[in-house]
């Protein structure tokens, strides 16, 4: 009955179970303890989902990591739900991965929202344009990350899964060399606390 998502977490739990059993821990006690484990903040961290959209906050900030998370969420999402991805790319970092991130999101997510990450010394919209260069289909641009998270959750429906990717556990956003407090999970929690059913965005 673990709440941890993904095949990698299943593998980790099985490995931990094996260690506990070899150490002489009773099987049922070991299973109970492992079932109570919670996800590390910002790593497949799940919020909502009970009468509201499910929101997952994850640190995925490379093409491979984003693909792995999206593949996992496609396996566990509600049959009639959409997979919505909110993400950006960091500034002053590898520019080559930006269109690759866009391509991955377009392939595995039903709805794509492009936003800022840590733009650092770059223009956030210029970064978003480079992400979009890897995409051929529809996507939305909401450059302000807090607005992107809040508006996406507000428009999502029960059964939808919203992935907020890129920053995970970080509690800051760096813009023009200045770090300001920013938490994806806190913004998501606030958005979920005031969530009410609305007309859904088109896929």
C-alpha positions as CSV (number, residue, x, y, z in Angstrom):
1,X,0.0,0.0,0.0
2,X,2.9,2.4,-0.6
3,X,2.1,5.9,-1.8
4,X,5.4,6.1,-3.6
5,X,5.0,6.2,-7.4
6,X,7.1,4.7,-10.2
7,X,9.0,1.5,-11.0
8,X,12.2,2.9,-9.6
9,X,10.5,3.4,-6.2
10,X,9.1,-0.2,-6.4
11,X,12.7,-1.4,-7.0
12,X,14.0,0.6,-4.1
13,X,11.2,-0.7,-1.8
14,X,12.0,-4.3,-2.7
15,X,15.7,-3.7,-2.1
16,X,14.9,-2.2,1.3
17,X,12.6,-5.1,2.1
18,X,15.3,-7.6,1.3
19,X,17.7,-5.8,3.7
20,X,15.2,-5.7,6.5
21,X,14.4,-9.4,6.1
22,X,18.1,-10.4,6.1
23,X,18.5,-8.3,9.2
24,X,15.9,-10.4,11.0
25,X,12.9,-8.0,10.8
26,X,9.5,-9.7,10.7
27,X,8.0,-9.6,7.2
28,X,4.8,-8.0,8.2
29,X,6.5,-5.4,10.3
30,X,8.9,-4.6,7.5
31,X,6.0,-4.2,5.0
32,X,4.1,-2.0,7.4
33,X,7.1,0.3,7.9
34,X,7.9,0.5,4.3
35,X,4.3,1.3,3.4
36,X,4.4,4.3,5.7
37,X,7.4,5.9,3.9
38,X,6.7,9.2,2.2
39,X,8.3,10.6,-0.9
40,X,11.2,12.9,-0.5
41,X,10.2,16.5,-1.0
42,X,10.3,17.4,-4.7
43,X,10.9,13.9,-5.9
44,X,7.6,12.5,-7.3
45,X,5.9,14.4,-4.4
46,X,2.2,13.9,-4.8
47,X,-0.4,16.5,-3.6
48,X,-4.2,16.5,-4.0
49,X,-6.0,13.8,-6.0
50,X,-9.0,13.2,-3.7
51,X,-11.8,15.0,-5.5
52,X,-9.2,17.4,-7.0
53,X,-6.5,17.1,-9.7
54,X,-3.5,15.1,-8.7
55,X,-0.4,17.3,-8.6
56,X,3.2,15.9,-8.7
57,X,6.2,18.0,-8.0
58,X,9.5,16.6,-9.3
59,X,13.0,17.8,-9.8
60,X,13.2,16.4,-13.4
61,X,15.2,19.0,-15.3
62,X,16.9,16.9,-18.0
63,X,15.3,15.3,-21.1
64,X,15.9,11.8,-19.7
65,X,14.5,12.6,-16.2
66,X,11.5,14.3,-17.7
67,X,10.7,11.4,-19.9
68,X,11.0,8.9,-17.1
69,X,8.6,10.9,-14.9
70,X,6.1,11.4,-17.6
71,X,6.2,7.7,-18.6
72,X,5.6,6.7,-15.0
73,X,2.7,9.1,-14.6
74,X,1.1,7.9,-17.8
75,X,1.0,4.4,-16.3
76,X,-0.7,5.5,-13.1
77,X,-3.0,8.3,-14.2
78,X,-6.8,7.9,-14.2
79,X,-8.0,6.3,-17.4
80,X,-10.0,9.3,-18.5
81,X,-7.6,11.9,-17.1
82,X,-5.1,14.1,-18.9
83,X,-1.4,14.4,-18.1
84,X,-0.5,18.1,-17.9
85,X,3.1,19.2,-17.8
86,X,4.3,22.5,-16.4
87,X,8.0,23.1,-16.9
88,X,10.8,25.4,-18.0
89,X,14.6,25.3,-18.3
90,X,17.3,27.0,-16.3
91,X,19.2,29.9,-17.6
92,X,23.0,30.0,-18.1
93,X,23.0,26.3,-18.5
94,X,23.0,23.8,-21.3
95,X,21.0,25.4,-24.1
96,X,21.1,22.3,-26.2
97,X,18.7,20.4,-23.9
98,X,15.9,23.0,-24.2
99,X,14.3,21.9,-27.5
100,X,14.9,18.3,-26.3
101,X,12.8,19.0,-23.2
102,X,10.1,20.5,-25.4
103,X,10.1,17.4,-27.6
104,X,9.8,15.0,-24.7
105,X,6.9,17.0,-23.1
106,X,5.1,17.0,-26.4
107,X,5.5,13.3,-26.9
108,X,4.4,12.2,-23.4
109,X,2.1,14.9,-22.0
110,X,-1.4,15.7,-23.2
111,X,-1.2,19.4,-22.3
112,X,2.1,21.4,-22.2
113,X,2.6,24.6,-20.2
114,X,5.9,26.4,-20.8
115,X,7.1,28.7,-18.0
116,X,10.2,30.0,-16.3
117,X,12.5,27.9,-14.1
118,X,15.6,29.7,-12.8
119,X,16.3,32.1,-15.7
120,X,19.3,33.5,-13.9
121,X,21.0,36.0,-16.2
122,X,18.9,35.1,-19.3
123,X,15.5,36.4,-20.5
124,X,12.8,33.9,-19.5
125,X,10.8,34.3,-22.7
126,X,13.9,33.7,-24.8
127,X,14.5,30.4,-22.9
128,X,10.9,29.4,-23.5
129,X,11.3,30.2,-27.2
130,X,14.2,27.7,-27.3
131,X,12.1,25.1,-25.6
132,X,9.3,25.6,-28.0
133,X,11.7,25.2,-31.0
134,X,11.5,21.4,-30.3
135,X,7.7,21.3,-30.4
136,X,5.4,21.2,-33.4
137,X,2.0,21.0,-31.6
138,X,0.0,23.2,-29.3
139,X,1.4,24.5,-26.0
140,X,0.7,27.4,-23.7
141,X,3.2,29.9,-22.4
142,X,2.7,31.4,-18.9
143,X,6.1,32.9,-18.2
144,X,5.4,33.7,-14.5
145,X,6.0,30.3,-12.8
146,X,3.7,31.0,-9.9
147,X,0.9,32.0,-12.2
148,X,1.6,29.0,-14.5
149,X,1.2,26.6,-11.5
150,X,-1.9,28.3,-10.1
151,X,-3.7,28.7,-13.4
152,X,-2.9,25.2,-14.5
153,X,-4.2,23.6,-11.3
154,X,-7.3,25.8,-11.4
155,X,-8.1,24.6,-14.9
156,X,-7.4,20.9,-14.2
157,X,-10.1,18.4,-13.5
158,X,-10.5,15.5,-11.1
159,X,-8.7,12.6,-12.8
160,X,-6.1,14.9,-14.4
161,X,-2.5,14.7,-13.3
162,X,-0.4,17.9,-13.2
163,X,3.3,17.5,-13.3
164,X,5.3,20.5,-12.1
165,X,8.8,19.7,-13.2
166,X,12.3,21.2,-12.9
167,X,12.7,22.7,-9.5
168,X,11.5,20.0,-7.1
169,X,12.7,20.6,-3.6
170,X,14.3,24.0,-4.3
171,X,12.9,26.9,-2.3
172,X,14.1,29.8,-4.4
173,X,13.9,31.2,-7.9
174,X,16.9,32.9,-9.3
175,X,16.2,35.9,-11.6
176,X,18.8,38.4,-12.7
177,X,21.3,37.0,-10.2
178,X,18.9,37.4,-7.3
179,X,17.4,34.5,-5.4
180,X,13.9,35.0,-4.1
181,X,11.9,32.5,-2.0
182,X,9.9,30.2,-4.2
183,X,8.4,26.8,-3.6
184,X,6.5,24.8,-6.3
185,X,4.9,22.6,-3.6
186,X,3.7,25.6,-1.5
187,X,2.1,27.3,-4.6
188,X,0.5,24.0,-5.6
189,X,-0.9,23.5,-2.1
190,X,-2.4,27.0,-2.1
191,X,-3.9,26.4,-5.6
192,X,-5.4,23.1,-4.5
193,X,-6.9,24.6,-1.3
194,X,-9.1,27.0,-3.4
195,X,-9.7,24.6,-6.3
196,X,-13.3,24.3,-7.6
197,X,-14.5,22.6,-10.8
198,X,-14.2,24.8,-13.8
199,X,-14.4,24.4,-17.6
200,X,-11.4,22.4,-18.6
201,X,-8.8,23.6,-21.0
202,X,-8.8,21.8,-24.4
203,X,-6.2,19.1,-24.7
